[in-house]
Amino acid sequence: MFTIYGRPNSSNVRKVLWLCAEIGQTDYKRLDYGRGFESCDTPEYAKLNPNKLVPTFVEGDLVIWESNAILRYLAAKYADETLYPTDLAKRAVVDQWMEWQTTTSNIGIRDLFFGLIVKDPSATGDDFLAKARTQATQAMTLLDAQLADTGAFVAGNDLTIADCALGIFVHRWFSLPVERADLPALAAYYDRLKTRQAFEDTVIAGGP
C-alpha cells in the first residue's frame, strides 16, 4: 500500500496515475494536494517534499519526489521489464527520453499552459507566448521525427515509462488553443495513446 500526494489534474501526477493504471496497481491512496487543493506550502508537507511540489510518493518509510523517479521505482518494482527494460542499452534509451522530457520538451508547453489555461499574469504576454509556442513546436517536431523512425512508441515498438513521461505533454499540446504544425507521426502516436483505457482514465480525464 502506498500513497500519492497530488491533484489528479497535475501533469506530473497524471504520469504516475497512468502508469499505475497500466500495470493494474490499484492498492494505493491518493491525496489531493497542489494548486486548488491542500497546500504544499506547509512544514508538514515540506518534510516529505522540500520542493513543495507534487507528486510525492510514500511507501512505508520510503519517500520519493520527482515524477520520473517515481515512474522508475514503480516500473522496476511492480511491472514487467517491457515498461522499463533491464537491458542496459534499452534502458538508457528510455532514460534519455525521460530526461529530455524534463529538460526540454515540456518547457514551451508548460509556458503555453500557464499563459492560455491558468491565465498566470506572468505568462500572458504576446512575446512570451510566441516564444513558448516556438519552443513547443521545436520539441514536438523532434519527437515527431523520433516516432517516425521508431514505430509505435517513443523508445520502440513497446510502451515504456518514457511514454508515461511524455504522453501527458503530447496530450496537452493537442489540447491547447494554439496553431500546430502538421506532425503526422506525432498525431498518430496521440491517436494510439487515446485507445488505451489507462490513458483515457487518467491523462485525458484530468483535462488539458
Secondary structure as GFF3:
##gff-version 3
##sequence-region A 1 208
A	DSSP	beta_strand	2	5	.	.	.	ID=ss1
A	DSSP	alpha_helix	11	22	.	.	.	ID=ss2
A	DSSP	beta_strand	28	31	.	.	.	ID=ss3
A	DSSP	alpha_helix	43	48	.	.	.	ID=ss4
A	DSSP	beta_strand	56	59	.	.	.	ID=ss5
A	DSSP	beta_strand	62	65	.	.	.	ID=ss6
A	DSSP	alpha_helix	67	78	.	.	.	ID=ss7
A	DSSP	alpha_helix	88	100	.	.	.	ID=ss8
A	DSSP	pi_helix	101	105	.	.	.	ID=ss9
A	DSSP	alpha_helix	106	116	.	.	.	ID=ss10
A	DSSP	three_ten_helix	121	123	.	.	.	ID=ss11
A	DSSP	alpha_helix	126	150	.	.	.	ID=ss12
A	DSSP	alpha_helix	161	175	.	.	.	ID=ss13
A	DSSP	alpha_helix	184	194	.	.	.	ID=ss14
A	DSSP	alpha_helix	197	202	.	.	.	ID=ss15
A	DSSP	three_ten_helix	204	206	.	.	.	ID=ss16
###
